[in-house]
Amino acid sequence: MSTLTGGKSILSVDPDLGPNASVRYCQWQLAGARLAIQLSPTTEERFRQDHPAKPQVPGLGDDAYFLSNHLLIRKARIQVGVYAGTTQGTDADRDLATRAAAMVLGRL
């Protein structure tokens, strides 16, 4: 995570409840940034039901869109949520979220 965030120090890690949990997540508190990644089951219909008009983010999974600096991606029947917060503004938040999402999607 430190490499992904440009060398920011990891201050703490908040893990999820383990492999039997229906929703998996991990959150990293970094020096000057925060990153959270959540994986949960979904369907194509459910994924877009609340935000059908949001512009798609190309190149990530089967569908993806931003809500502020929260990136939501659907790959098959898995939803990946990535929240990124930095001290450098929305563009940096979205860039970090996109890079983290690409890393996670590459492992699914």
VOSE-162520 format. One record per residue: residue number from 0; residue in three letters; x, y, z negated of N, C-alpha, C in turn. Coordinates in steps of 0.05 Angstrom, whole numbers, plus 5000, padded with zeros to 4 digits. Atoms other than C-alpha are relative to their C-alpha. Layout:
N
[atom NUM; "ALA"; [X; Y; Z]; [X; Y; Z]; [X; Y; Z]]
...
REM end
This chain:
108
[atom 0; "MET"; [5016; 4976; 5000]; [5000; 5000; 5000]; [5017; 5025; 5000]]
[atom 1; "SER"; [4982; 4977; 5001]; [5057; 5047; 4985]; [5010; 5007; 5028]]
[atom 2; "THR"; [4991; 4995; 4972]; [5083; 5039; 5057]; [4978; 5012; 5017]]
[atom 3; "LEU"; [5023; 4991; 4985]; [5014; 5050; 5086]; [4994; 5030; 4994]]
[atom 4; "THR"; [5006; 4972; 5008]; [5008; 5116; 5047]; [5024; 5018; 5001]]
[atom 5; "GLY"; [4977; 4983; 4997]; [5075; 5144; 5066]; [5018; 5001; 4976]]
[atom 6; "GLY"; [4982; 5002; 5023]; [5112; 5122; 5004]; [4989; 5010; 4974]]
[atom 7; "LYS"; [5012; 4991; 5026]; [5063; 5147; 4951]; [5002; 4977; 4979]]
[atom 8; "SER"; [4997; 5019; 5022]; [5074; 5113; 4884]; [4972; 4989; 4992]]
[atom 9; "ILE"; [5025; 5012; 5010]; [5020; 5064; 4861]; [4999; 5004; 4970]]
[atom 10; "LEU"; [5003; 4995; 5029]; [4996; 5087; 4792]; [4984; 4978; 4986]]
[atom 11; "SER"; [5015; 5022; 5011]; [4944; 5033; 4781]; [4984; 4986; 5022]]
[atom 12; "VAL"; [5015; 5016; 4981]; [4905; 4978; 4816]; [4976; 4989; 4984]]
[atom 13; "ASP"; [5025; 5010; 5011]; [4832; 4960; 4800]; [4990; 4977; 5017]]
[atom 14; "PRO"; [5009; 5023; 4984]; [4818; 4889; 4825]; [4971; 4993; 4995]]
[atom 15; "ASP"; [5028; 5009; 5003]; [4750; 4856; 4834]; [4998; 4976; 4981]]
[atom 16; "LEU"; [5006; 5022; 5019]; [4718; 4798; 4796]; [5010; 4973; 5009]]
[atom 17; "GLY"; [4989; 5026; 4992]; [4751; 4743; 4837]; [4986; 4988; 5024]]
[atom 18; "PRO"; [5009; 5012; 4975]; [4738; 4695; 4894]; [4971; 4992; 5001]]
[atom 19; "ASN"; [5029; 5008; 5000]; [4667; 4676; 4872]; [4981; 5023; 5001]]
[atom 20; "ALA"; [5017; 4976; 4999]; [4641; 4748; 4873]; [4989; 5003; 5028]]
[atom 21; "SER"; [5012; 4996; 4973]; [4593; 4764; 4930]; [5011; 5025; 5014]]
[atom 22; "VAL"; [4988; 4977; 4989]; [4627; 4831; 4940]; [5029; 5001; 4990]]
[atom 23; "ARG"; [4972; 4999; 5007]; [4703; 4835; 4941]; [5010; 5029; 5003]]
[atom 24; "TYR"; [4989; 4974; 4997]; [4741; 4900; 4929]; [5026; 5003; 4985]]
[atom 25; "CYS"; [4976; 4992; 5015]; [4805; 4932; 4906]; [5003; 5030; 5004]]
[atom 26; "GLN"; [4996; 4971; 4999]; [4821; 5004; 4890]; [5028; 5006; 4989]]
[atom 27; "TRP"; [4974; 4991; 5007]; [4889; 5036; 4887]; [5000; 5029; 4993]]
[atom 28; "GLN"; [4995; 4973; 5007]; [4904; 5099; 4849]; [5029; 5006; 5006]]
[atom 29; "LEU"; [4973; 4994; 4992]; [4965; 5131; 4880]; [5007; 5029; 4992]]
[atom 30; "ALA"; [4992; 4972; 5005]; [5005; 5194; 4868]; [4990; 5017; 5024]]
[atom 31; "GLY"; [5010; 4983; 4979]; [4964; 5244; 4909]; [4980; 4986; 5019]]
[atom 32; "ALA"; [5019; 5013; 4982]; [4915; 5194; 4939]; [4985; 4978; 4984]]
[atom 33; "ARG"; [5015; 5023; 5010]; [4862; 5141; 4925]; [4990; 4984; 5024]]
[atom 34; "LEU"; [5009; 5017; 4978]; [4844; 5082; 4969]; [4984; 4977; 4988]]
[atom 35; "ALA"; [5016; 5023; 5008]; [4788; 5032; 4959]; [4990; 4985; 5024]]
[atom 36; "ILE"; [5009; 5017; 4978]; [4770; 4973; 5003]; [4980; 4980; 4988]]
[atom 37; "GLN"; [5021; 5017; 5009]; [4706; 4933; 4996]; [4991; 4982; 5023]]
[atom 38; "LEU"; [5011; 5018; 4980]; [4683; 4871; 5034]; [4975; 4987; 4989]]
[atom 39; "SER"; [5026; 5011; 5008]; [4611; 4847; 5032]; [4986; 4988; 5025]]
[atom 40; "PRO"; [5015; 5011; 4978]; [4564; 4805; 5074]; [4980; 5020; 5012]]
[atom 41; "THR"; [5019; 4982; 4987]; [4520; 4841; 5125]; [4990; 4986; 5025]]
[atom 42; "THR"; [5009; 5009; 4974]; [4482; 4832; 5190]; [5002; 5024; 5018]]
[atom 43; "GLU"; [4999; 4978; 4980]; [4483; 4873; 5254]; [4977; 5020; 4994]]
[atom 44; "GLU"; [5023; 4983; 5005]; [4413; 4900; 5238]; [5003; 5016; 4974]]
[atom 45; "ARG"; [4998; 4986; 5026]; [4427; 4917; 5165]; [5022; 5021; 5001]]
[atom 46; "PHE"; [4977; 4982; 5000]; [4494; 4951; 5180]; [4992; 5028; 5009]]
[atom 47; "ARG"; [5007; 4974; 4989]; [4463; 5008; 5221]; [4973; 5011; 4991]]
[atom 48; "GLN"; [5027; 4991; 5006]; [4394; 5013; 5189]; [4998; 5027; 4986]]
[atom 49; "ASP"; [5001; 4974; 5014]; [4410; 5074; 5145]; [5013; 5022; 5016]]
[atom 50; "HIS"; [4985; 4979; 4985]; [4455; 5111; 5195]; [5002; 4993; 5029]]
[atom 51; "PRO"; [4999; 5009; 4972]; [4435; 5092; 5266]; [5013; 5020; 5019]]
[atom 52; "ALA"; [4991; 4980; 4981]; [4457; 5158; 5297]; [5030; 5008; 4996]]
[atom 53; "LYS"; [4972; 4993; 5005]; [4528; 5163; 5268]; [5017; 4992; 5024]]
[atom 54; "PRO"; [4982; 5007; 4977]; [4581; 5165; 5324]; [5017; 4976; 4992]]
[atom 55; "GLN"; [4984; 5024; 5004]; [4618; 5099; 5331]; [5030; 5008; 5000]]
[atom 56; "VAL"; [4971; 4998; 5000]; [4692; 5096; 5314]; [5010; 4977; 5017]]
[atom 57; "PRO"; [4992; 5022; 4982]; [4723; 5058; 5372]; [5024; 4984; 4990]]
[atom 58; "GLY"; [4976; 5016; 5005]; [4772; 5001; 5365]; [5001; 4986; 4973]]
[atom 59; "LEU"; [5000; 5013; 5027]; [4751; 4976; 5296]; [4976; 4981; 4999]]
[atom 60; "GLY"; [5022; 5020; 5004]; [4710; 4912; 5290]; [4979; 5001; 5022]]
[atom 61; "ASP"; [5022; 5000; 4982]; [4643; 4904; 5324]; [4985; 5027; 5000]]
[atom 62; "ASP"; [5013; 4974; 5003]; [4617; 4971; 5299]; [5014; 5014; 4977]]
[atom 63; "ALA"; [4988; 4985; 5021]; [4645; 5026; 5256]; [4992; 5030; 5001]]
[atom 64; "TYR"; [5006; 4971; 5001]; [4628; 5097; 5233]; [5010; 5011; 4973]]
[atom 65; "PHE"; [4992; 4986; 5024]; [4648; 5149; 5182]; [4976; 5013; 4987]]
[atom 66; "LEU"; [5017; 4983; 5017]; [4607; 5179; 5126]; [5019; 5016; 4983]]
[atom 67; "SER"; [4979; 4984; 5013]; [4652; 5236; 5104]; [5027; 4986; 5004]]
[atom 68; "ASN"; [4975; 5014; 4997]; [4717; 5201; 5088]; [4998; 4971; 4992]]
[atom 69; "HIS"; [5006; 5028; 5005]; [4684; 5133; 5077]; [4996; 4987; 5027]]
[atom 70; "LEU"; [5002; 5014; 4974]; [4695; 5087; 5137]; [4986; 4973; 4996]]
[atom 71; "LEU"; [5015; 5025; 5002]; [4645; 5031; 5146]; [5004; 4985; 5026]]
[atom 72; "ILE"; [4994; 5016; 4976]; [4662; 4974; 5194]; [4984; 4973; 4997]]
[atom 73; "ARG"; [5012; 5027; 4999]; [4624; 4911; 5214]; [5016; 4983; 5019]]
[atom 74; "LYS"; [4987; 5020; 4983]; [4662; 4851; 5240]; [4985; 4974; 4995]]
[atom 75; "ALA"; [5018; 5024; 5002]; [4615; 4793; 5254]; [4980; 5005; 4977]]
[atom 76; "ARG"; [5019; 4997; 5022]; [4577; 4785; 5188]; [5013; 5011; 4974]]
[atom 77; "ILE"; [4986; 4988; 5023]; [4626; 4822; 5143]; [5000; 5030; 5003]]
[atom 78; "GLN"; [4997; 4971; 5001]; [4622; 4895; 5124]; [5025; 5007; 4985]]
[atom 79; "VAL"; [4976; 4990; 5013]; [4687; 4929; 5107]; [4996; 5029; 4995]]
[atom 80; "GLY"; [5002; 4972; 5007]; [4682; 4994; 5070]; [5027; 5010; 4990]]
[atom 81; "VAL"; [4974; 4989; 5008]; [4744; 5037; 5063]; [4996; 5029; 4993]]
[atom 82; "TYR"; [5002; 4973; 5010]; [4745; 5100; 5021]; [5029; 5010; 4996]]
[atom 83; "ALA"; [4973; 4989; 5004]; [4807; 5144; 5025]; [4997; 5029; 4991]]
[atom 84; "GLY"; [5000; 4973; 5008]; [4819; 5208; 4988]; [5029; 5009; 4996]]
[atom 85; "THR"; [4973; 4989; 5002]; [4883; 5249; 4994]; [4998; 5029; 4992]]
[atom 86; "THR"; [4999; 4971; 5005]; [4904; 5319; 4976]; [5004; 5016; 5025]]
[atom 87; "GLN"; [4993; 4987; 4975]; [4914; 5334; 5050]; [4976; 5005; 5018]]
[atom 88; "GLY"; [5024; 4993; 4985]; [4842; 5341; 5074]; [4988; 4977; 5015]]
[atom 89; "THR"; [5017; 5020; 4987]; [4790; 5303; 5115]; [5015; 4985; 5022]]
[atom 90; "ASP"; [4986; 5014; 4978]; [4834; 5288; 5175]; [5020; 4979; 4989]]
[atom 91; "ALA"; [4981; 5019; 5013]; [4887; 5255; 5130]; [4985; 4977; 4987]]
[atom 92; "ASP"; [5016; 5021; 5012]; [4833; 5218; 5092]; [4991; 4979; 5021]]
[atom 93; "ARG"; [5010; 5018; 4979]; [4804; 5190; 5156]; [5022; 4984; 5013]]
[atom 94; "ASP"; [4977; 5014; 4988]; [4872; 5172; 5184]; [5008; 4977; 4982]]
[atom 95; "LEU"; [4992; 5021; 5019]; [4890; 5133; 5121]; [4978; 4978; 4999]]
[atom 96; "ALA"; [5022; 5020; 4999]; [4821; 5098; 5121]; [5002; 4983; 5025]]
[atom 97; "THR"; [4998; 5014; 4975]; [4830; 5079; 5194]; [5023; 4980; 5000]]
[atom 98; "ARG"; [4976; 5017; 5000]; [4900; 5051; 5184]; [4996; 4977; 4980]]
[atom 99; "ALA"; [5006; 5021; 5019]; [4878; 5012; 5122]; [4980; 4980; 5011]]
[atom 100; "ALA"; [5020; 5018; 4988]; [4817; 4984; 5159]; [5013; 4982; 5021]]
[atom 101; "ALA"; [4987; 5016; 4979]; [4860; 4961; 5217]; [5017; 4978; 4987]]
[atom 102; "MET"; [4985; 5021; 5014]; [4905; 4924; 5168]; [4982; 4978; 4990]]
[atom 103; "VAL"; [5019; 5019; 5011]; [4846; 4890; 5134]; [4988; 4983; 5023]]
[atom 104; "LEU"; [5013; 5014; 4978]; [4811; 4872; 5200]; [5019; 4980; 5013]]
[atom 105; "GLY"; [4980; 5019; 4988]; [4876; 4840; 5225]; [5003; 4975; 4984]]
[atom 106; "ARG"; [4998; 5024; 5017]; [4871; 4791; 5167]; [4974; 4985; 4997]]
[atom 107; "LEU"; [5026; 5015; 5001]; [4798; 4771; 5175]; [4998; 4979; 5021]]
REM end
